[in-house]
């Protein structure tokens, strides 16, 4: 039986595994990586563990139970003789990772709840719409911070489905009107064109909440996403991608002319 033994008894790997609840395979791996090495060997080369080896194994199990990696456990135990700082640093790092993971799980839970509400609603999304929503969520992750995504979601919720659909319809009408002006060569200083772009900006502004700086950063993230993912995003719109790219450039020139007072 494993325990305090004044006679200096040694335990085989099988005995240690049965008593400690750690598999033989895990004990061999711990030995190979230098985490818990057998202090002795028989003449035939079989591992023999001492009471000190057992105490080290219990420490490894305890730290493993807190989620530390084997490398982190090795570093903490190696420095334990000099004080608890290495262990404290490892535990602090693990706590930070767990906190971030918990926040991520909370965020994913909220997303899944939102999707389930769509399934439970009166209008069931078809598979293509559902996968498109997932793709867009993944794309947003690359450009918007979690705070910005939360704010965008909050603004959509505040506006409500009817207002969101009305904004989409208004924007579609603005796209058609501005495409007509662009193709007709209407100057960027034209009063009607400026008014259309003002309404375009107002529609976009309605989806960005927070203070002035937060709105500016959110809109900047949206512009970066459009620049990097223009082809992908254009493919989801009813207008050719090249025309939309030209239109965005036209709209930006209207803004520049307005800022310049020309």
N, C-alpha and C positions, 0 to 999 in steps of 0.2 A: 504493500500500500504506500502511496506517495505521501510524504509529510516530513516533518522534522525528524531527522534520523541521526543520532549521535554516533552511530557506527560508520557513517560516511557511505551509506548505501548508494549504489548507482541504479538508474532505471533505464530499461530499454525503451526504444521509440514507441513500441506497441503499448507498453505499460503506461508511458506518459500520455499517449493519445487517449487511452481508455479513461484515465483518471481526470484529465483536464478538459475533455470534450473537443480537443483540437484533432483534426484528422492527421493520419500519418503523412499523407501527401503534403499538407500544410506545414508540418514540422520539418519535412525534408526541404521544402522551399525556404523556410525560415533559416535553416542551416546553410543552404546554398548562397543566400544573399547576405549572410552574416548577421542576421537579426537575433536568432537564438541558436547558438552553436552548441553541440554536445561537447562537454569538457573532456570527455575521454572516449576511447575506442577499445574494443576487445582485441585480442590477438587476431581474430578473424575479420576485424575491421568494422564491427557493429557498433553503432553509437551507444554511448552511455551518458546519461544526464545526471547532474548533481542537484542538490537542493537549491543552490544558487541559480542554476539554469532554470529551475521551475519558477523561482520568484521572478526572473526576467520574463518568462513566458506569460505569467499572470499580468505583468505590466503591459506587455505587448497586446494581450487580449483586451485589457481595459481601454487602452488608447485606440485600438482598432474599433472597439465598440462606439467610440466617439466620432468615428468616421475619418480618422487620420490615415493617410497613405502609409505604406510600409517605409517609404523613404523618409517621410516626416517623423515616423516613430523612431527610426534608427538615429536620425539627427538629434531628436529630443533625448533619447536614452544615452547617446554618446556624450552629450553635454551636461547630463544630470549631475555628474559629480562636481561640476563647477557652480551649480546653483540652479534654480528653477526657471531662469529666464528663457532658455531654449524651449522648454515645455510650454511656458506661458505664451511665447510667440506662436508656437504651433497651434495652441488652442484658440488664440485670438484670430489667427488666419482661418481656422476651420469655422469659427463662429461667423466670420464675415462671409464665407462661402455659403454657409447654411442660411444666413439671413437673405443673401441675394437669391438663393434657390427658392426660399419661401416666398419672396416677392414675385419671382417669376412664375411659380405655381399659382399664386393668387391671380396674376394677370391672365394666365392661360385659363384658369377657372372662369373668370369673367367672360373671356372670349367664347368659351364653350357654352356658357349659359346663354349668351346672346344668340349663338347659332341654334341652340335648342329652342329658344323662343321663336325663331323663324320656322322651325319644323312644327311647332305647336300652334302657330298662327293660322289665320284663315287661308292665306295664300302660301302654298307649299313651294319652296324653291326647287327648280329642276336641277339635276346633277351638274350641268354645265355652269349654271349660275353659282351654285355652291362652290365648285372648284375655282371659279374665277374669284370669288370672295376670298378664298384661302390664298390664292396667288397674290392678290392685292395686299393682304395682311402681311405676307412675307416680304413683299417689296417695300411696304411702309416701314418695316423694322429696320431696313438698311439706311433710311434717311431721316426718320423722325425719332426723337427720343421718346421714352415711355411717357413722360409728362406731356409731350406734344400730342402723342396718339390719344392719351386720355382726354386731353382738352378738345381735340377734334371730335371724339366720340361724345363728349358732354355737349358740345355745341349742336351736333346732329340731334341729340336727344331733346335738347331745349327747343330746337326749331320744330321738331315733330315731322312725321312722314309726309304730310301734305305740303308743308313749307319746303321740305327738301325736294320733293317732286316739282313744285312750282319753280324753284331755283334752277333745277336742271332744264326745265322747259324754257325758262327765260334765257339761260345761257345758250341753249341750242339756237334760239332765235337770234341772239346777238352774233353767234358764229356765222349764221347764214347772211346776216346783214353786212357784217364786216368783210366776209369773203367777197360779197358783191362789190363793195367799195374798193377792196384791194385789187380785184381783177379789172375794175374800171379805171384804176390809176388815180383814185381820189387822193389829193394831197393829205399828208398827215396833219396839217394844220386846219383842215376843214372842221367847221363847228359841229356838224352832224356826226362825223367820225369821232371827234373828241367825246361827244356825249355818249356814244355807244361804248367807247372804251371806259368811260367813267362808270357806266352801269355794269360793264364786264367786271371791273375791279370791285364794285360794291357787292356783286354776287359772290365773288371769291372771299371778300372780307367777312361776309356773314358766317363763314365756316371756321374762321380763326378767332379764338377767344383769348382771354388773358389781357395783360397790359400791353402797352404799345411795343415794348421790346420783345415780349413773348410772341406777339402777332408777327412782328418783322422776322423773327428767327424761324417761325413756322412757315411763313411764306417763302423764305429763302430756301428752306428744306424742300418745299414743293417745287421750286424752280430747279434745284439740283436734281431732283428725281426726274423731272421732265427732260432735262438735258441729257441725263445718262440713260433713261429708259424711254426715249421718245418713240422709237419704233414699236416697242411693246405696248405702250400706252395708246399710241395712235391706232393700233390694230383693234382696240376695243371701241373706237369711235366710228360713227357712220360716214366720216369724211376721209379721203386719202391722206396718208401720213405726210406726204410732201406738201400738200396744200395746208395742212395744219401747222407744219413747221414754218412755212412762209407766213401764215397768218400770225403766229406768235411773234415773229420778227417784226411784222407790220405794226402789231399792237404795241410792242416795245418802242418802236420809233415814234408812235403817237405820244406815248408817255414822255419820251425824251423831249419832244417838241413842246409839250405842255409844260414840263419843268423849265425849259429854256425860255418860255414866254413867247415863242415864235408862232 
